[in-house]
Each structure stands twice: as structure tokens, then as C-alpha cells.
Amino acid sequence: MSTQITLSGLQKSFGPKHVLRGVDLIAPAGQNTVIIGGSGTGKSVLLKCILGLVRPDAGEILLDSAAIGRDRDAFLARFGMLFQGGALFDSLSVWENVAFRLLRGKGKLNRSDARDVAVEKLRRVGLTAEVADQFPAELSGGMQKRVGLARAIAANPEIIFFDEPTTGLDPIMSGVINDLIREITAEIGATGMTITHDMTSVRAIADQVAMLHGGKVRWTGPAAEMDHCGDPYVEQFVTGSADGPIEAVR
């Protein structure tokens, strides 16, 4: 069962720096919403607010129609996360990385069952069982990213966040990861939310695109309408033009 995320009037400042200035956004259940915007526009802060890693100053975050409850473990159990740098634990084997959540907390599995789940998730992202007992340092960057994706889906979450999923990958592996994200979120019925600068990823992954600039969502719409939406900020970002309302940092 997938979950709709609704953000209403979300605000967050760090001292005098106003990062989120009233973000309104609906990420529909079972769809992939991709958030675009320049560096420092608050995309990562937005994800951290949803996850509860950062407390917003104002506004509301709803999962379906319910506010986030006080049971943090139950809340976080609904999420999966693919981190930008992989964020694998060097001292753990690949399967232990994938099964990290399954081995801890409420309803944890024994090691044998957890390993079986990990091997199956590795298979789903195109890695063989032989990889399970290796360590992250023995894998290529693309393989590490696949392991991170296997970990993100290990507990069959309702919502999966993807933080710059193709950073550091070559074009071919980027395409593989984009296809896997699209396939797997549809397969398990999860709601996906991605932040990225990579327009190739946007076009491959997104059902819905949201442009974050100036602490607010400037435009939201179907990915197919992004190129002709009429918003100058979106058009400049999509084309990568130096000319437009977004000032380049020099």
C-alpha cells in the first residue's frame, strides 16, 4: 500500500538563512515525484524535514491524511532511502548492509532469514548471490549503488527517497539505475520522491516534477509538460542556460 505525502506551508530557517519559505507539495501515492532545483535551494532540507531529521519551523507534513505520529520507529519503518554516496557500512558484508534494518528493531529476523531476503533483493537489482559475502570496498561504484537500492527496498517500504541516485556514475550505469528505480517502485507500489540535478534521470524516473526555488515550489506538473510549462525558472534549469532569472554562482 503506497502513501501520499502532503506538505503544506513548510518553513525552515537556519539563523538568518531562510531555506524553506512555505513549501506546498503533494506527492501522489504510487507515483514518482522528482524535485529539481539548483544547489542550496533546500531540496535535501526538505527530505530531512519529512524524515524527521530536521524539525520544520512551521507547516504540516501529512502521510495520506494523517499527521506524523509520535512513534518514530513505526514512522521510519514506512520509509526506504537511497543515499547519494551509497552510505554503505564498510565493516559489514554486502548482505548485512542490505539486511541492516531487518536485523534490528521490532519484528527483526534471524540472520539466516535476513540473509535470504537480502540475497533476493540483490537479485532484484541485478546482483548475484556471490556478491552477498563481499564487502563494499570490493565493489564498483555502480554495484555499490545497486546494493544501496537493495537496502532501500529490503523492508518493502511504502515510500522511498532517492538522493541524487546517479551521482558519480557513467551514463550507462546511470541509465540502469534509473530503470531500476522506475521498475521497482512500480513493482512494490511505493511512492517515490527523488532529488536530482540530472535531467536524464528526471525524464526517466518522474511522473511528476516539482521545481524548488527561493524556498518555494514554483511549478509542479507532469514530466511530459516540463519542457513547455512556460515558467522561466523551469525552462532555464531544464536547458542549462546561463541566461534567465536564476543567477549563476560565480
N, C-alpha and C positions, 0 to 999 in steps of 0.2 A: 504494500500500500504506500503510495507516494504522498508527499505532503506539500501543500502550498506555503510559500514564505511570503508574508506581507510586512513591509517596512513602511512606517508612517511617521513623518516628521522627525526622522532620526538626526540627532545632532551630537557632535563630539568635538571638543577643543582640547588642545594641549597648551596650557598657559594662554598666551595671546594668539596662538595659531589656531584658527577655526578650520578644521578639516572637513567635517560633515556639517552642512548648514540647513538641514531639513530634507533628508532623502526620503522620497516616496517611491516605492517599487513593489510590484507583485511578481514573484517568480512562480508561474503556474505549476501545479502538480504534474509530475511526469514529463516535464519539458526541460530543455537545456537553455538556461539564461546565461548569456555571456556579457560581462561588464567590461567595457572598454574605456580608455581614458589615459592621459599622459601620466608620467611618473609623478608621484607626490599628490595625486588628486584624491586619494583616500580609498582606493579600491581595497587594499589589504586591511585597512582600519575597519571598513565596512564588514568584511568577513569576520574579523575578530570580534566585532560587536555582536554579530549573530551567534557566534560560538560561545560568547560569554567571557572571552579572554580580555576584552576591554568593555568597561561599563559606559554606555552612552549617557550623555548629559540630559538628553530629553528625547522623546519619541517612543514609539512602540514597535515591538517585534512580535509577530504572531506566527505560529505554526498551525496551519489550517485556520481555525477561528479562535484558537486558544492562546493566551499569553504563556510565555515560558514559565514553567513551574519551578519550584524550589529544589526538586530532586535532581541535582546536577548530573549524577551518574545516569539516571534514566533519560535525561535530556541528551547527553552526549552520545548515548548508545544509538540514537537515531541518525547520527552523522558518520560519514566517512570523509577522509581528506587525503588528497594527493598533493604533497608539498612540492614547492618549486625546486628545491635542491635534492629531492628524494627523501632526505632526513631518515635514512636507514641507520640502524644501530650497528656499528662496526663490530662489536663484540658478540653479536648474535648471528646465528646462521640465517640463511635466507628464509627457511620455513618458520623459524622463530620470529623473524621480523613480520612475516605475513600474519602469523597467528598471535601476535602480541596482545591484542585485545581479547582474543578467545581464551588465553591462559590466565586472565586476571578478572577480578571483579565478580559481580553476581552472574551466576549461570556459567561459570568458567568450565572449560572442557579439560579432560585429562590430556596428557601430552600426546598420546597415540592418536586420539580422535582429532585433536587440534592439528596435528601434522597431516592427517588425511585431508582435512578441509583446506589446509594451506597448499598441499600438492594439487588439489583440484582447482583452486583459484589460480595457481601458477599456470596450470594447463590452459585455463580460460584466457590468459593473457599471452599465450604462445610460448611458454617456457616448459621444458621437460622436467620430469621428476628428479633427474640427476642434478639439477640446479639447486634443489631444496637444501642440500647439505653443504653447499658452498657458502662463502662469506661475501658480503657486499664488495670488498676490495678486489675480489676475483672477477667481477662482472664489468662489462662495458657500461657506458652511461645510459645507453638505450635499454639494456637489460635491467639496470637499477631502476629506471623509470617504470618499467613493467612490474617489477617487484613492488614498488610503491603503489601502483594501481591495484595489484592483487591484494595488498594490505588494506587499501581503501574499501574494497568490496567484500572483505573476508566475513564480515558480520551481516551482510545483506542490508545495508543501511537504507533508510528512506530518502536521505539527502546526501549528496556527495559534492564536496567543494574541490575545485581544481585550481591551484595557484600556479599560473604560468606553466602549464603542463609540458610545453615543448622547448623550454629554455635550455640551451646548450646542446640540442640535438640537431643532427643533419636533416636536410629536407625529407629524405626517405623515411627515416625513423620518426620524424615529426608527423608524417602522414599516417604511419602505422599507429602511433599513439592517439591521434585524432580519431581515426576509425574505431579503435578500441573503446574510446570514451563514448562515442556515439552508440556503438553496438551494446555495450554493457549497461549503460543507463537505461536503454530501452528494454533490455533483456530482464533486468531486475525491477523495472518500473520505478526507478529512483528519479527524484528531482535533482537536476544538475545545476550548479552555479559555478561559472568559470570566470577568472580574471586573467586577461592576456593582452599583450601588445601585438601579437602575431595575427595579422588579418587572415592568413591562410587558415589558422585554427578557428577563427571566428566563423568563417564561411563553412568550414567542415562540421563544426560542432553545434552552432547556435540554432535554436528555434526562435528565440527572442534575443534582441540586442538592446543593451541599455548603455547610454553614453553618460559617464560621470565627469563633470567639470565644474569647477568653482564650488565644490561641496554639495552640488545638487545633481539629480538626474535630468539632463537637458532633453533627452529624447529616448523613447522606448518604442520598439516596434519589431515586426517580423524581420528576420535576417534578409529576406528577399527584397525588402524595401529600403535597406540601409543605404544603398548607392544613390538612391533618388529621393531621399527623405526631405530634402530642402533645407535641412539645418546646416548652417555654415560650419559649425564646430565638428559635426559628424563627418561632413564631406572633407574637411581639411585633414582630419585624423585618418580617414579611410584611404585617402590618396597620398598621405605623407607629404603634403605640400608645405613649404616654408612660409607661404603667403596665406594669411587668414587670421581669424580672431584669436587663435591660440598662439601665444608668444613662445618662440623657441628660447630655451635657456642657453645663454652664450657664455 
